[in-house]
Amino acid sequence: MSPISTYIPELKLDLIQTLAIACFMYFVGILLRRRIGILERLNIPSAVIGGLLFAAMNLVLHDRFLNIKFETATQPLFMVLFFTTIGMGASLPLLKKGGVQVVIFLVMSTVFCFVQNFLGMGISSLFGVSQLLGIVAGSVTLVGGPAT
């Protein structure tokens, strides 16, 4: 009795093709955001809409019908650029416009950063590892990015 073998084709994309698909999905996200009112009202970015749609399609295709391999040579550069530019939209006038709610959020975030660090240090001590690892597992990894 031989095992059943299935052939799943693999599509290897170079840098230009990868960029083209990313741009296409971004524009699909723009189109969907304009046509679906709730996405506009909830201020969901077009890139997120297109990216989630592509991720869902890739989830359905992967290991079933088609495996897509992307060129990732420039991924570290673009990730650094992305996370570097996240804070460029912040300004004092924008923070003032947020009012008391922004101040409350800032205070709560700061307090919870300390809570995360002390909790991480305590748990790491219980496991007998360096407390620095507890800090890295605390607020260092949990604070930052586009959601803050």
C-alpha positions as CSV (number, residue, x, y, z in Angstrom):
1,M,0.0,0.0,0.0
2,S,1.6,3.3,-1.1
3,P,0.8,6.6,0.5
4,I,-1.3,9.0,-1.6
5,S,0.9,11.7,-2.9
6,T,-0.6,15.0,-4.0
7,Y,1.2,17.6,-6.0
8,I,0.7,21.2,-5.0
9,P,2.1,23.7,-7.4
10,E,4.4,26.4,-6.0
11,L,4.5,29.9,-7.4
12,K,7.8,31.7,-6.8
13,L,7.6,35.5,-7.1
14,D,10.5,37.8,-7.5
15,L,10.8,41.2,-6.0
16,I,8.9,43.1,-8.7
17,Q,6.1,40.6,-8.8
18,T,5.8,40.6,-5.0
19,L,5.6,44.4,-5.0
20,A,3.0,44.3,-7.8
21,I,0.8,42.0,-5.8
22,A,1.2,44.2,-2.7
23,C,0.2,47.3,-4.7
24,F,-2.7,45.5,-6.3
25,M,-4.1,44.4,-3.0
26,Y,-3.6,47.9,-1.6
27,F,-5.8,49.3,-4.4
28,V,-8.3,46.5,-3.8
29,G,-8.4,47.7,-0.2
30,I,-9.0,51.3,-1.3
31,L,-11.9,50.1,-3.5
32,L,-13.4,48.0,-0.8
33,R,-13.1,50.8,1.8
34,R,-14.9,53.2,-0.5
35,R,-17.7,50.7,-1.3
36,I,-18.2,49.3,2.2
37,G,-19.3,52.2,4.4
38,I,-18.5,50.6,7.8
39,L,-14.8,50.2,6.9
40,E,-14.7,53.9,6.2
41,R,-16.5,54.8,9.4
42,L,-14.3,52.6,11.5
43,N,-11.2,54.1,9.8
44,I,-9.8,50.8,8.8
45,P,-6.7,51.5,6.6
46,S,-6.9,50.3,3.0
47,A,-3.6,48.4,3.4
48,V,-5.1,46.4,6.2
49,I,-8.2,45.6,4.2
50,G,-6.2,44.5,1.2
51,G,-3.7,42.6,3.4
52,L,-6.4,40.7,5.3
53,L,-8.1,39.8,2.0
54,F,-4.8,38.5,0.6
55,A,-4.0,36.6,3.9
56,A,-7.5,35.0,3.7
57,M,-7.0,33.9,0.1
58,N,-3.5,32.6,0.8
59,L,-4.8,30.7,3.8
60,V,-7.4,28.9,1.6
61,L,-4.9,28.2,-1.2
62,H,-1.8,27.2,0.9
63,D,-1.1,23.5,1.0
64,R,-4.4,22.8,-0.8
65,F,-4.2,24.3,-4.3
66,L,-1.2,26.6,-4.6
67,N,1.8,27.6,-2.4
68,I,3.1,31.1,-3.0
69,K,6.7,32.0,-2.2
70,F,7.6,35.7,-2.0
71,E,11.0,37.4,-2.4
72,T,11.7,38.7,1.1
73,A,15.1,40.3,0.6
74,T,13.9,43.8,1.3
75,Q,11.5,42.9,4.1
76,P,13.8,44.0,6.9
77,L,14.4,47.4,5.3
78,F,10.7,48.1,4.7
79,M,9.8,47.0,8.2
80,V,12.3,49.4,9.7
81,L,11.0,52.2,7.4
82,F,7.4,51.4,8.4
83,F,8.0,51.4,12.1
84,T,10.2,54.5,11.9
85,T,7.4,56.4,10.2
86,I,4.6,55.4,12.5
87,G,5.3,58.2,14.9
88,M,5.6,60.9,12.3
89,G,1.9,61.6,12.4
90,A,2.0,62.5,16.1
91,S,2.3,66.1,17.1
92,L,1.6,68.3,20.2
93,P,-1.4,70.0,18.5
94,L,-2.9,66.6,17.7
95,L,-2.4,65.4,21.3
96,K,-4.0,68.6,22.6
97,K,-6.9,68.0,20.3
98,G,-7.4,64.6,22.0
99,G,-7.8,66.3,25.3
100,V,-8.2,64.7,28.7
101,Q,-8.9,61.2,27.2
102,V,-5.3,61.2,25.7
103,V,-3.8,62.2,29.0
104,I,-5.8,59.4,30.8
105,F,-4.6,56.9,28.2
106,L,-1.0,58.1,28.6
107,V,-1.1,57.7,32.4
108,M,-2.8,54.3,32.2
109,S,-0.3,53.1,29.5
110,T,2.6,54.2,31.6
111,V,1.3,52.5,34.8
112,F,0.7,49.3,32.9
113,C,4.2,49.4,31.4
114,F,5.6,49.3,34.9
115,V,3.1,46.6,35.9
116,Q,4.1,44.5,32.9
117,N,7.8,44.9,33.7
118,F,7.5,44.0,37.4
119,L,5.3,41.1,36.7
120,G,7.7,39.9,34.0
121,M,10.6,40.3,36.4
122,G,8.7,38.3,39.1
123,I,7.7,35.5,36.8
124,S,11.2,35.2,35.3
125,S,12.6,35.0,38.9
126,L,10.2,32.2,39.6
127,F,11.6,30.3,36.6
128,G,15.1,31.0,37.6
129,V,16.0,33.1,34.5
130,S,17.4,36.6,34.3
131,Q,15.0,39.4,35.2
132,L,16.1,41.2,32.0
133,L,14.3,38.4,30.1
134,G,11.2,39.3,32.1
135,I,11.5,42.9,31.0
136,V,11.9,41.9,27.4
137,A,8.8,39.7,27.7
138,G,7.0,42.5,29.4
139,S,6.5,46.0,28.1
140,V,9.4,46.0,25.6
141,T,7.5,43.6,23.4
142,L,4.0,44.6,24.3
143,V,4.3,48.4,23.8
144,G,4.7,50.1,20.5
145,G,3.6,49.5,16.9
146,P,0.6,50.9,15.0
147,A,-1.9,50.1,17.7
148,T,-0.5,52.5,20.3
